[in-house]
Amino acid sequence: MKIQLIEHKNITGDLVILTGLHIGAGSDTIEIGGMDNPIVKDPYTSEPYIPGSSLKGKIRSLLEWREGKISSKGDPCKCGDPECLVCRIFGVSADRERKTGPTRLIVRDARISRGFLSEMQQHKFFPDEKSIESEGFSPEAMTRRRAIASYLVEIKSENAINRVTAMANPRPLERVPAGTVFDLQMTYRVFSIDDDGGERDLELLDKVKEGIRALENDALGGYGSRGCGRVKIDNLQLDGEPWD
């Protein structure tokens, strides 16, 4: 099989949180009074972010359901069939023969939009002294970003109620508040397979868009059936042009 990289397609957009988002960080130990359901955060700035693996996995699973690629065991599709759009777009495990070639879709971690933070500060949602103007990853910039991180997380309390005794078992849950905006960034690699000029890969771009839009009708992260994780995608673009 002859494989040649033809081009990269850049996919961008604004991922807007409509209901509190919980993507868990896990916790090996829980201190007294601590949070047993924390969300994933940047270790330097303490800002929440959406891991690319969470976005990619969710989009993949939605397309697998739509294409009837879910096995009885619930495992991800790993058939490796050259005609399988799921394996072609998202790739297969390293122990499989890659008849579809390399993974096409690369999904970046989604960071909180700097434009969103600037607008929130202009409208006095953050104290003026907590500047977010500094960009980059210098210690000074990250210190300023850490100063507003506490405004980007909410605590939601949930209760499990015993049906007989009515005893409540409270459990706090960290979430990213509704209204927060993240920068959506993906790269789609177009390969020519056996001199097809990348035609098949370009055809499958519409499936990628279908998977991204499917997020709006489902839920991202955990506790989706209990109201968390509803999102919408604004300003979706392909190579800087509207992609509708």
N, C-alpha and C positions, 0 to 999 in steps of 0.2 A: 504494500500500500504506500503510495507516494503522498506525503503531506507537506504543504507549504503554507506558511502564514501569509495572509493577504493584507489584512488591515485590522485595526481596532476600532470598535464603535463605543462611544462614551454615552452612558445613560445617567442622567441626573434628574433630580426632582426634590420637592419638599415633602417630607413625611410628617404629617400633622397628627398628633395624638388627640383623639376625640374622647376617649375615656381612659382613666388611669392605666398606665402600662407597667406590667411587672415581668421583667426578665431576670430570673434569679441568679445570684452569684454563688449560692451555696454557703454553708457555714459548718465547718468541722466541729467547732465548739461554740457554745452559747453561754455568754456571761450573764450573771444575774442582772436583770433589767435591760439586757441587750435585745437586739432585733434578731428573731429567728427566721425571718423571711426577707433578707436584704436583696436589693437589686444590684446588678453589676455596675461598677463605677470605675472611672479612671483612677489609678492609684496615686497619681501626682496631683490632679486637680480636684478629685472627688466628684467630678461631673458625671452624671449617668450617660451611658451611650448604648447603642444597639449593636451587638456583635454581628459582623457580616455572616457568621455561621448561622445565627438565628434567622436572619432575613432569607438567606439562601435556602436553608432547610425548609422554612415555611413555604416559600414559593415553589420549591421542588415538590413538596407533599401535595400542595393544591393541584399542581399539574398532573401528578401521578393519579390523584383521585379522578380528575377530569378525563384522563386518558385510559382509565381502567387498568392502571399498572400496580395496584396495591395487592400484595400477596395475602394469602389466608393468615400468614404469621405477622403481617403488618410491617415487614421489613421494606426498606427502600428498594426501588427497582435497581437491579444490577445485572440485567440480562446481557448487556454489552452488544446487543443486536445493532448493526449499522443503521437500521431503519427506526430504531427506538429514539424518539425525540428527547426523552428524559435523559437517557444515558449520553446522548450526543451533546446536549446543552450543559448538563451538570456533571458529567463524568462518571466513571466507575472506579471501584476500589483497585488498589495497585496489584492485587493478586489475580485480577481478571485480565483476559486478553483484550486489549483496547482496540477493537475493530472500529470504534467510532472516532478514534483520535483523541487528542487532549481535551480537557475541559474547556468549554467555550465561555461560560459566564463566571466572571470574577466579581464578587460582592464585597465592597469595602465596609469597614465598621462605620456606622452612621453616628456622627457627632452632632451635638446641638448646634443649630444654626447661629452663627455670630450675628447675622442680621436680626434674628429673633431676639437675641439677648440685648442688642443695641436698642431695638424698638421698645422692649419692656423697660429698659432703664430710662428712656426718654419719657415714658408714661409713668415714671415714679414707682414701678413695681419693685425696683431694687434701690437701696439708698445711694445717693449720688457719689458718696466717697468710695463705693465699691466699684471701681472702674473696670470695665471689660474691654477697653479699647485696645489693649496690647494683644497682638497676634503672636503666633509661633509657640515655641516650646522652651524659651529661656526661663530660668528660675523666676525672674521677675514677672513674666507673663503668666506663668502657672500659679504663682502666689496670688495674683489678682483674680484669676479665674476661680481659685479655690475659695476666695472670699464670698462668692455668690452661690456656691454649690448647694448650700443648705436651702436655698430658695427653689431648687429644682427637684425636690423630693417631697412627697407627702406620705403620711402614715395613715393607712386605712385599717380600722379595727374590724375584725370579723368574729362572729360567735357561732360555735356549734352548740345547739340546744338539745339536751337530753329530752326525748319525747315523753318520758315517764315522769322524771323528777323535775323537769324544766330547769335543771342546772345549766348554767352557761359556761362554756370553755372558750374564753377570749383568746384571740391570736392576732397580733399586729402584722400588717403587710405593708412593705414599702412599695411605692409606685412613683412613676413619673407623672406629674399632673397633666390633666387634659389641657390642650392648647399649646403644649410644647412642640416646637418644630425641629426636626432633625434633617441634616443634609443627606439625601439619598445619592449614592455614587456607585456605579457599576461599570465594568468594562466587558464588552462582548468581543471575543476574538473570532475572526473569520478565517477559516482554513480552506484551502483548496485540497480536496481529497481526490486523488487520481485524476488531476487536471480538470476538475469541474468548475474551476474559477471561483470557488466559494459560493456557488449558486444555492446549494442546499442550506448552508449555514445562514445565508441572508434570508432565505424563506422562513427559517425558524425564529427570526427576530420577532415576528408577530406573536409567537407562542410565549416568548419572554414577556412581552407587554401584557399578554393575557394573564400570565401568572402574577405580575405586579399588580394589575388591576383587581385580581381576585382577592388580594389582601383586604380590600375595602369591604368585601362581603363576608369576611371571616374574622379572625382575631389573631393578633400577634402576641407572642409571649404566653405566660401562664394565666390561669383563671378566666379564660375567655368565655366560658359558659356562665360565669358569674359577673359579667359586665366589664371585665378588664380587656384592654388591648384592641379596642376599635380604632382604626386609623383611616386616613384618606391620603391620597397622593395628589399634590398640586404641582403645577408647572413641570409636568413630565416632559423631558426633552431627550432627543437623540442627536448627538453631535451638535448641540447648541440650538437645534430647531425644535419647535413644538411637535410632540409625538402623540397624537390623538387617534 
